[in-house]
Amino acid sequence: MDRDKVRQAYASVADLYIELFGTRERVDPDDLALIGRHLATRTGPVLDLGCGPGHLTGHLRSLGVDATGIDLVPEFIAHARATHPDVAFHIGSLESLDVVGGSVAGILAWYSLIHLPPEELDGVLGEFRRVMAPGGALVLGMFDHDEVGPFDHKVVTAYRWPVDEISERLSRAGFVEVERLRRAGEGDQRPHVAIAAVAKDR
């Protein structure tokens, strides 16, 4: 993934993105419920990776989660810090997390993997597993499709995935799927899938 290209693309539309998507009220209630089921009961740190404006990090914090948000885009991090001053936010990359191995109780990656080319996904999932404690929870949000492929996302090129292939790649990285939620596209909304998985013992 060209991190600079993705960062610049989101920085150029940060204000509009925040206006359109930057509150938890913009998230489907079923998605919020799934996120809560798998991350709200975790004891220990939870990372919201690709946190954007920080609305879901703030939501997790409101549920009592020790949540930290990480994103590439400084404009998002500045907004998140101003909006949720009691939550920690940092600029960082998904590919190389500045976190001790086995120290994380949960990870939320809500549409933050969509810009990864297919050949890079396994490495990032492996990094997620490196930092995750056994039994830790991972929740992903992705665009659903019957084959892997790029499409013209409104910000920068993104990829959609068959849910079974995502589940297989999670398994290879050391996770086991425990729940999935699929939603068909409506109007200008693309088909959506969310997957919850648990880190297997080494």
C-alpha positions as CSV (number, residue, x, y, z in Angstrom):
1,M,0.0,0.0,0.0
2,D,1.3,3.4,-0.9
3,R,0.9,5.0,2.6
4,D,1.7,8.5,1.5
5,K,-0.9,8.3,-1.3
6,V,-3.6,7.1,1.1
7,R,-2.6,9.6,3.8
8,Q,-2.7,12.5,1.3
9,A,-6.0,11.4,-0.3
10,Y,-7.8,11.3,3.1
11,A,-6.1,14.5,4.3
12,S,-7.5,16.3,1.2
13,V,-11.1,15.4,2.1
14,A,-10.7,15.1,5.9
15,D,-13.3,17.8,6.8
16,L,-15.9,16.3,4.5
17,Y,-15.2,12.8,5.7
18,I,-15.6,13.8,9.3
19,E,-18.9,15.5,8.5
20,L,-20.3,12.5,6.7
21,F,-18.9,9.6,8.8
22,G,-17.3,11.0,12.0
23,T,-19.9,10.1,14.6
24,R,-21.1,6.8,15.9
25,E,-24.7,7.7,14.8
26,R,-23.5,7.2,11.3
27,V,-22.6,3.5,12.1
28,D,-25.3,0.9,11.6
29,P,-26.7,-0.2,15.0
30,D,-26.1,-3.9,14.1
31,D,-22.4,-3.1,13.5
32,L,-22.1,-1.2,16.8
33,A,-23.7,-4.2,18.6
34,L,-21.3,-6.6,17.0
35,I,-18.3,-4.4,17.9
36,G,-19.6,-4.2,21.5
37,R,-20.2,-8.0,21.8
38,H,-16.6,-8.8,20.9
39,L,-14.6,-5.9,22.3
40,A,-16.5,-4.4,25.2
41,T,-15.8,-7.2,27.6
42,R,-12.0,-7.3,26.9
43,T,-9.7,-6.8,29.9
44,G,-6.6,-5.0,28.6
45,P,-5.7,-2.6,25.8
46,V,-7.8,-2.5,22.6
47,L,-6.5,-0.8,19.5
48,D,-8.7,0.9,16.9
49,L,-6.5,0.7,13.9
50,G,-7.3,3.1,11.1
51,C,-9.5,4.9,13.6
52,G,-10.2,7.9,11.3
53,P,-12.0,10.7,13.2
54,G,-12.0,8.5,16.4
55,H,-15.7,8.0,16.7
56,L,-15.5,4.3,17.2
57,T,-12.6,4.6,19.6
58,G,-14.7,7.0,21.6
59,H,-17.6,4.5,21.4
60,L,-15.4,1.8,22.8
61,R,-14.2,4.1,25.6
62,S,-17.8,4.9,26.5
63,L,-18.3,1.1,27.0
64,G,-15.5,1.0,29.5
65,V,-12.8,-0.3,27.0
66,D,-9.2,0.7,27.4
67,A,-9.2,1.8,23.7
68,T,-6.4,3.6,21.8
69,G,-6.9,5.0,18.3
70,I,-4.2,4.8,15.6
71,D,-4.3,6.4,12.1
72,L,-2.1,7.6,9.3
73,V,-3.9,10.9,8.8
74,P,-2.8,13.8,11.1
75,E,-6.0,15.7,10.4
76,F,-8.1,12.7,11.7
77,I,-5.9,12.4,14.8
78,A,-6.2,16.1,15.6
79,H,-10.0,15.9,15.3
80,A,-10.1,12.8,17.4
81,R,-8.0,14.3,20.2
82,A,-10.2,17.4,20.3
83,T,-13.4,15.5,20.2
84,H,-12.4,12.8,22.7
85,P,-9.9,14.3,25.0
86,D,-10.0,11.4,27.5
87,V,-8.9,8.9,24.8
88,A,-5.3,8.3,23.5
89,F,-4.8,8.7,19.8
90,H,-1.5,8.3,17.9
91,I,-0.3,8.6,14.3
92,G,0.9,5.2,13.1
93,S,0.8,2.5,10.5
94,L,-1.0,-0.9,10.4
95,E,2.0,-2.7,8.9
96,S,4.4,-2.1,11.9
97,L,2.7,-1.5,15.2
98,D,4.8,0.0,18.0
99,V,3.3,-2.5,20.5
100,V,4.9,-5.4,22.5
101,G,4.0,-8.8,21.2
102,G,1.1,-10.6,22.9
103,S,0.1,-7.4,24.8
104,V,-3.2,-6.5,23.1
105,A,-6.6,-7.8,24.2
106,G,-8.5,-6.7,21.1
107,I,-8.3,-4.9,17.7
108,L,-10.9,-3.1,15.7
109,A,-10.0,-2.6,12.1
110,W,-13.1,-1.0,10.7
111,Y,-12.6,-0.5,6.9
112,S,-9.0,0.2,7.6
113,L,-7.8,-2.8,5.5
114,I,-9.7,-1.9,2.4
115,H,-6.8,0.0,0.7
116,L,-4.3,-2.9,1.1
117,P,-3.5,-4.7,-2.1
118,P,-4.3,-8.4,-1.8
119,E,-0.7,-9.5,-1.6
120,E,-0.2,-7.3,1.5
121,L,-3.1,-8.5,3.6
122,D,-1.5,-11.6,5.1
123,G,1.4,-9.6,6.4
124,V,-0.8,-7.1,8.2
125,L,-3.0,-9.8,9.7
126,G,0.2,-11.5,10.9
127,E,1.2,-8.2,12.5
128,F,-2.2,-8.1,14.2
129,R,-1.6,-11.7,15.5
130,R,1.9,-10.8,16.7
131,V,0.6,-8.1,19.1
132,M,-2.5,-10.0,20.2
133,A,-2.8,-12.0,23.3
134,P,-4.2,-15.6,22.9
135,G,-7.9,-15.4,23.1
136,G,-7.9,-11.7,22.0
137,A,-10.6,-10.5,19.7
138,L,-10.3,-9.0,16.2
139,V,-13.2,-7.2,14.5
140,L,-13.0,-6.3,10.8
141,G,-15.3,-4.3,8.6
142,M,-14.9,-4.8,4.8
143,F,-16.6,-4.4,1.5
144,D,-18.2,-7.7,0.4
145,H,-18.0,-9.2,-3.1
146,D,-17.9,-12.6,-4.8
147,E,-14.3,-12.1,-5.9
148,V,-11.2,-10.1,-4.8
149,G,-10.7,-6.9,-6.8
150,P,-10.2,-3.2,-6.8
151,F,-12.8,-0.5,-7.3
152,D,-12.9,3.2,-7.5
153,H,-13.5,4.2,-3.9
154,K,-14.5,7.9,-3.5
155,V,-11.2,8.7,-1.8
156,V,-8.6,6.3,-3.2
157,T,-8.5,2.8,-4.7
158,A,-9.9,0.2,-2.4
159,Y,-10.5,-3.6,-2.6
160,R,-13.5,-5.8,-1.9
161,W,-13.3,-9.4,-0.7
162,P,-15.3,-12.6,-0.6
163,V,-16.0,-13.2,3.1
164,D,-14.9,-16.9,3.0
165,E,-11.5,-15.8,1.7
166,I,-11.1,-13.3,4.5
167,S,-12.0,-16.0,6.9
168,E,-9.4,-18.3,5.4
169,R,-6.7,-15.7,5.6
170,L,-7.6,-15.0,9.2
171,S,-7.1,-18.7,9.9
172,R,-3.7,-18.7,8.2
173,A,-2.7,-15.7,10.4
174,G,-3.7,-17.5,13.6
175,F,-7.3,-16.4,14.2
176,V,-10.5,-18.4,14.2
177,E,-13.8,-16.7,13.0
178,V,-16.5,-16.6,15.6
179,E,-19.2,-14.4,14.0
180,R,-19.9,-12.7,10.7
181,L,-22.5,-10.1,9.7
182,R,-23.3,-9.4,6.0
183,R,-25.5,-6.7,4.6
184,A,-26.5,-6.3,1.0
185,G,-25.9,-3.0,-0.7
186,E,-28.7,-0.5,-1.0
187,G,-28.7,2.6,-3.1
188,D,-25.1,3.9,-3.2
189,Q,-24.2,1.7,-0.3
190,R,-21.9,-1.2,-1.3
191,P,-22.4,-4.7,0.2
192,H,-20.8,-4.9,3.7
193,V,-19.3,-7.7,5.8
194,A,-18.1,-7.6,9.4
195,I,-16.1,-10.5,10.9
196,A,-15.2,-11.2,14.5
197,A,-12.4,-13.6,15.2
198,V,-10.4,-14.8,18.1
199,A,-6.6,-15.3,18.3
200,K,-5.7,-19.0,18.6
201,D,-3.1,-20.2,21.1
202,R,0.3,-20.6,19.5
